[in-house]
Amino acid sequence: MSSLQKPGEIPAKPGEYIERGPRGGKVPAAREVTIDPEDKPLPPTQEPGRKWERIGPPKS
């Protein structure tokens, strides 16, 4: 599993990020966001305690 990042943190690298539970588990209706190199910081999640996981490179 990739490392999880908290909302408001500077992303480790650009790419596709998905919302995960506090320990990395799947969440219902998870948000997916694309983070570009100039985007800072990671956006808020739908509920407190959730985190972001990078799932791949940015989509074209």
N, C-alpha and C positions, 0 to 999 in steps of 0.2 A: 504494500500500500504506500502511496505517495505521502509526503508529509502534509499535514494540515496547517492551514494558516488562518489566523483570526481576521474578522472584518476590521478594516482600518490599517492593517499592516501593508507594507510595501511588498508587492508580489515578488517571489523569488525569480520568476521569469515569465515572459508573456505567454499566453496560451488560452485554452479553454479551461474554465474552472466550473465545478459543480458544488452545490451546497451539500454538506454532510452533517451528520449528528455530531455531538461533542466528542465521541470516540471514533468517528470515521464511518459510522453506519449510514445506510441509506435512509432518506427521509421522503415522505410522501410529497408529491408536487415540488420536487427540488428545482431551484433556479439554476440555470446555466448561464454563464457570462463569458464574453470574450474580453480578455485583457490584452491591450496593445502595449508596446514598449513605453509610450508616453502616458499611459493611464496609471494614476497613483491616487490614493491607496485602493485596496480591495473594498468593494461596496458592502453595505450592511446585508445581513441575512434576514430571512423572514421571521425568525424567532431568536431570542437571546440564547447564547450557548452554542449555536451552530458555527461551523467553520467552512472554509473553502478548500477544495482539493483540486490540484491541476490534473487534468485528464488527457491532455495532449497539446500539440502546437496549435496556433491560431488557424481558424478556417479561412480560406481565401474568399 
